Amino acid sequence: MTLKNHFDLRGQRIFLTGAGGAIGGATARVCATLGAELYIADLNEPTALAQEIGAKAAFALDNTKRDDVNAVVHSIGGELDALVDTSGYYVKGDWLNGGDEWEELFVRTMDINVKGPVNLIRAVLPGMMERKRGRIVLTSSMGARNAGSTLAIEPAYVASKGALSTLVRYYARQAAASGVVVNGVAPGAIFTPLLVSANQPFALDTYPMKRFGQPEEIGWPCAFLASEGATFTTGAVLDVNGGVCFS
């Protein structure tokens, strides 16, 4: 008997958001390498990446605006096999003495990191459930596991990613009977421009692997969860942190 390679993404229509970021771009490249038919989006239209990887379309999209999300999903048309959301927001503020400025930071963080993914799920999940197949992948954080204990992480970010990990499990329960799976990845310290700009202290000598992760080391697990190889995996938030923190 010849088995089908379920990690092969040829013929799979995947909508990937956050494509303009380091992790999103790496994930798009991985999925393209595996043959996926890609539709990519970010706050600024990722046209250069779309041309590089041969994406079917690129969109400028603010995930926090539900009508815009619905319009993009409608314009893609047809059946989506997977949604991979790698979008995210991190800005550090003074949660103790920041006043209105920090209040605004908190609201924006929750809007982008929680409301945005929910808008995406609301747009794609009903169709997937009707067709009785589909995969959804969300991007949480190691900070949701350990409350940022290894770093001085912004509490709004930790709260948002904790909420997102919970939503992975919530939507997995809602969709399981229909054959749709919902999973997430929880990256540790990944070497990206966002990490550099955050100016966080990192004691790499205390990390089990003594190094940062690379964006493609998140891209490959995302591609697996978006593939037909993950059709009996749901409600999982996969730790990808080099052994710093376990489930």
C-alpha angles and dihedrals in degrees: 000000000000114000122214115240100241092187089065108101097195109133092017116125109213129183110205122188128191088040093149092066126084095253093041093049092048091049091050091051092049092049091047090051088055090052103256123162098236134203110184134191143178138159087275114039107261095220097150092053091046090055092045095053100029096246116182093232143350126212139193103228138171103202092202090069107078096194090054091049091050091048093053093047089048091050091053087058128184126051123330115210095192145008118207114186114191097158119125146153132220128173122155119227142166102273093179102047103010098105117185092352092062091043088058091047090053093051093047092048092051092045094054100034099040112014092043095056090044090054090051093049092048089053099049108024100072092056092046091050091049090052090043095230139077144108129233123193123190129187116233126161144243084246088072088059101046102020089243092296093151092050139030091251123178108262093222089060093047091049093049094049092045088054091048093052089052091049090054088061093041095053091040088060092046094051104034098093090054094054095251116130127208121196141155144206124226109204123201122207104333119184102245136136087257091058092049094047092049088066092213123169111247123189097198092173088068093052116097093235095036092226147074120263119248123236093246088057086068093039095062096052089047090052090051092051089048092052132086086252088078100053094117094043115089137152091024124137104197116216111225103173109114093257098303093123132014130204 
